[in-house]
Amino acid sequence: MQDDNQPKNRPSSDAPQRDFYAQVRAGIPALLRQWLALGQADNTRLALILAETARVAKVGAPDETPDGDTFEAWCQAASGEDIPLWAPRTAVFLLNQMPARPVPQSEAEACAWAYCWLRNRTFDSVQEALQALPEHLQEPLQQALQAAWQDQQGYAWCDNN
């Protein structure tokens, strides 16, 4: 996941946060695959919708709109290391509103979902963040949201891409 503001050298005492962030990176492609599976268009159109929604909803500022092949590569990537953060943030924004009520399919995907949720909005507490989620996501994201909250509170960095 491209994140220019991430700490380059986290201290060794923060192993849980490093583990959490590794889970986030691993879960980002799965999160994008949810959008690919549930969006009702071809890859090129879904990539366009993702980029335009990021711009309009102000959850990111893509430098350019990815083509369908790029979006497909992001979905099939082993990790989110090279995926711009605006893409999963926007996927969370869109998935949370879908009538299909998608939920994360793995712990890593739940971590990515929770991480992006906390970067899309401002909350005063983890409880407020949990209650603001659509009801069908509150239980599946509860533990991941706790970990994301700890990560966010422990490191005051945030990527606005």
Protein Blocks (a to p, Z undefined) as FASTA:
>chain_A
ZZfkbcfbdcfklmmmmmmmmmmmmmmmmmmmmmmmmpgcdfklmmmmmmmmmmmnopac
cfbdcdfklmmmmmmpmbfklgcfklmmmmmmmmmmpmklpacfbfklmmmmmmmmmmmp
ccfbfklmmmmpcfklmmmmmmmmmmmmmmmmmpccdcfZZ
